[in-house]
Amino acid sequence: MQGRATFCLNVGAREWVRVYRGEASAVRVRDEQGRWLQIPARLFQRYLTHSGVCGRFVLTFDETGRCLSLQRMATAAEP
């Protein structure tokens, strides 16, 4: 059975540099249902801009917790 988690993320470019330095490999967020998730930072790479990574995301995962998809639903500037 698949699961879904929806969450907002706003990590500035200066903070995201920690990923490139090897100081961080995962992003820890709390989803809209209050669950804590630890997501590999590499999954956010395609959403990285000069400002960092921000937006509302939906993570779909399998019964073992493995990520099946990560999609950005909206950026912080969108309603």
Buried (B, 14 or more C-beta within 10 A) or exposed (E): EEEEBEBBBEBEEEEBEEBEEEEBEEBEBEBEEEEEBEBEBEBBEEBBEEEBBBBBBBBEBEEEEEEEEBEBEEBEEEE
